[in-house]
Amino acid sequence: MKDLLQQALPMEFGVMPPNFQCTPLVRRGLFSLSDIDACHRCKEIFQERALCNEQTLIINTTDEIEVLDFESYISQWDSTLVKVDRRCDYLMWNDIEGFRKVGLCDITCSKAEHVNPNPNDKHSEGKRQYAYGQMRESLDALMGIHVIEQYLLTATEKVFLFGWREPEMLNQAQDNAEDAMVSFILDTAIEDADTFEQPAIHRGFDFVQVKYPTAYKW
C-alpha cells in the first residue's frame, strides 16, 4: 500500500507536491490515536482537562500494521485541482501471509449530544455520520485510481473505524477485551454502545464505532 501511495497516486493525480511525504508509522501491540493539535487546544481552553492522556482511540494488534496520517498526506494536494475536500484522519493496513486488512479511520473527542444527530449543531447529522462521510469520500478518492482500487477491494477485511471519546472521560486502563458487536443504523442514536458495527455499508467496508476506553482489536 505504501508503494501505491508513494508512486501510483501522485502519478494518477499528475501533480507531485513540493516536499512530498508519505511516512506511515509501524505499530504493534496496544497503541492509541488522537488529534494532537485538537488535544492541545482543548487543554488550553479547559484547564480541568490538563491531565488527559490524549488517547481518543485505542487499538490492539498482534501483527504489525502501518498507520498513515491520511489527512496530512492528502492535504499535500490542497493547492491543486485534484484537492480532496473531505478526508478522514488515518489510513491503516497490513498484508501478512495472504491476509490483508485495510482501515480508514476518523476520530473525535466530543459529547454524545454532538456525536448523535442534533439539528442545532454545525454538523446536524452528528459527528458519527459526518465521520462516515469523511471516510466514504476518502475511500472514493482512493478508488478512483485503478491499482489502489484493486488493492482495497481484494482486502480480506475492510473497515471504516470511528473512534470516539467523551471529553469528560477520565484516563482509564486500556481494555483488551473483545466486545460483542451490536448492529445499528447510522442515523439511530446509540450513545451507550462501546463498540458496534454495520456490515458492508459502502463498497464492502464495515462501519465500526469504538468508544474510549474500549480497545479495538485489529
C-alpha positions in Angstrom: 0.0 0.0 0.0 2.8 2.4 0.8 4.3 2.0 -2.7 0.9 2.8 -4.2 0.6 5.9 -2.1 4.1 7.0 -2.9 4.0 6.3 -6.6 0.6 5.4 -8.2 -1.4 8.1 -6.6 0.9 11.1 -7.4 1.3 9.7 -11.0 -2.5 9.4 -11.4 -3.1 12.9 -9.9 -0.5 14.3 -12.4 1.0 16.5 -9.7 3.9 15.8 -7.3 3.6 18.3 -4.4 6.8 20.0 -3.3 8.5 18.2 -0.4 6.1 15.3 -0.9 6.0 12.9 2.1 4.4 9.5 2.7 5.6 8.2 6.0 3.4 5.7 7.7 4.3 4.6 11.2 4.6 0.9 12.1 2.6 -0.1 15.2 2.2 -3.3 17.1 0.5 -4.2 20.4 -1.5 -1.6 22.2 -1.3 2.0 20.8 -3.5 5.0 20.6 -4.5 7.6 18.0 -5.6 11.2 18.6 -5.7 14.6 17.1 -2.7 16.2 18.9 -3.4 19.8 17.8 -7.1 19.5 18.9 -6.0 17.9 22.3 -3.6 20.8 23.0 -6.2 23.4 22.1 -8.7 21.7 24.4 -6.3 21.7 27.3 -5.6 25.4 26.8 -9.3 26.2 26.9 -10.4 23.7 29.6 -7.7 23.6 32.3 -9.6 20.9 34.2 -8.6 18.6 31.3 -4.9 19.2 31.7 -4.1 15.7 32.8 -5.9 14.0 29.9 -3.7 11.3 28.3 -4.8 12.4 24.8 -5.9 8.9 23.8 -9.0 9.1 21.6 -8.9 5.6 20.1 -7.0 2.6 21.4 -6.1 -0.2 19.1 -4.7 -3.7 20.0 -2.9 -5.7 17.3 -0.8 -8.8 17.5 0.6 -8.1 14.0 2.5 -5.1 12.7 0.3 -2.6 11.0 1.1 0.6 9.1 -0.7 3.8 10.1 -0.6 6.9 7.9 -1.8 10.3 8.9 -4.1 10.5 5.8 -5.3 14.0 6.4 -1.7 15.3 6.3 -0.9 13.1 3.3 -3.8 14.1 1.1 -3.7 17.7 2.1 -0.4 18.0 0.1 -2.7 18.4 -3.0 -4.8 21.1 -1.4 -3.4 23.8 -3.8 -4.1 21.7 -6.9 -7.2 20.9 -9.0 -7.2 17.4 -7.6 -7.9 18.6 -4.0 -9.9 16.1 -1.9 -12.2 18.3 0.2 -13.4 15.7 2.7 -10.7 13.5 4.2 -10.5 11.1 7.1 -7.8 11.2 9.8 -5.9 8.0 9.3 -5.4 5.1 6.8 -4.2 1.8 8.2 -3.2 -1.5 6.6 -1.3 -4.8 7.0 -0.6 -7.5 4.5 0.7 -10.7 6.1 0.8 -14.2 4.5 -2.2 -13.8 2.3 -4.3 -11.9 4.9 -4.8 -8.2 4.1 -6.7 -5.7 6.2 -7.4 -2.1 5.4 -9.0 0.6 7.6 -9.9 4.2 7.2 -10.3 6.0 10.5 -11.9 9.2 11.8 -11.7 10.2 15.4 -13.4 12.7 17.7 -13.4 13.8 21.3 -17.0 15.0 21.6 -20.0 14.9 23.9 -22.8 12.4 22.9 -25.1 15.3 22.0 -22.7 16.2 19.2 -21.9 12.7 18.1 -25.6 11.8 17.6 -27.9 13.8 15.2 -28.6 17.3 16.5 -30.4 19.9 14.4 -28.7 22.7 16.4 -25.2 21.6 15.7 -22.9 22.8 12.9 -23.0 19.2 11.6 -26.6 18.5 12.2 -26.3 14.9 11.1 -24.0 14.3 14.1 -20.2 13.6 14.2 -20.7 9.9 13.7 -22.5 10.4 10.4 -20.1 13.2 9.4 -17.1 10.9 10.1 -18.7 8.2 7.9 -18.9 10.8 5.1 -15.3 11.7 5.6 -14.2 8.1 5.3 -16.5 7.3 2.4 -15.3 10.2 0.3 -11.6 9.5 1.2 -12.2 5.9 0.0 -13.9 7.0 -3.2 -10.9 9.3 -4.0 -8.5 6.4 -3.5 -10.6 4.0 -5.6 -10.5 6.5 -8.4 -7.1 5.0 -9.1 -7.4 1.5 -10.5 -4.4 -0.2 -8.9 -5.4 1.2 -5.5 -9.0 0.2 -6.1 -7.9 -3.4 -6.8 -5.7 -3.5 -3.7 -8.6 -2.2 -1.5 -11.3 -4.4 -3.0 -9.3 -7.6 -2.6 -8.5 -7.0 1.1 -9.7 -9.8 3.4 -11.1 -7.3 5.8 -12.2 -3.7 5.2 -13.3 -1.3 7.9 -14.4 2.3 8.5 -13.3 2.9 12.1 -14.9 5.7 14.1 -13.1 6.4 17.3 -15.0 8.4 19.9 -14.1 9.7 23.4 -16.2 11.9 25.6 -14.2 14.9 26.8 -15.0 14.3 30.5 -13.9 10.7 30.4 -11.2 10.1 32.9 -8.0 8.3 31.8 -8.6 4.6 32.1 -6.6 1.4 31.8 -6.6 0.1 28.3 -9.2 -2.6 27.8 -8.0 -5.7 25.9 -11.4 -7.5 26.0 -13.2 -8.2 22.7 -16.6 -6.7 22.9 -19.7 -8.0 21.3 -20.7 -6.2 18.1 -24.2 -4.7 18.0 -25.9 -3.9 14.7 -27.0 -0.4 14.1 -28.4 2.1 11.6 -26.3 5.2 11.1 -29.0 7.7 11.8 -30.0 6.0 15.1 -28.6 7.3 18.3 -26.6 4.6 20.2 -25.0 6.5 23.0 -24.2 3.6 25.3 -22.6 1.2 22.9 -18.8 0.9 23.5 -18.5 -1.0 20.2 -20.9 -1.6 17.4 -20.8 -2.5 13.7 -22.7 -2.0 10.5 -21.5 -4.6 8.0 -20.7 -3.8 4.4 -22.0 -0.3 4.5 -20.1 1.1 1.4 -18.1 -0.8 -1.2 -17.6 -3.8 1.2 -16.4 -1.7 4.1 -17.9 -2.3 7.5 -18.5 0.7 9.8 -17.3 0.2 13.4 -17.6 2.6 16.3 -15.2 2.1 19.2 -15.7 4.3 22.3 -12.8 5.0 24.7 -11.6 3.2 26.8 -12.6 0.1 24.8 -9.8 -1.1 22.6 -10.4 -2.1 19.0 -8.9 -5.5 18.2 -7.3 -5.2 14.8 
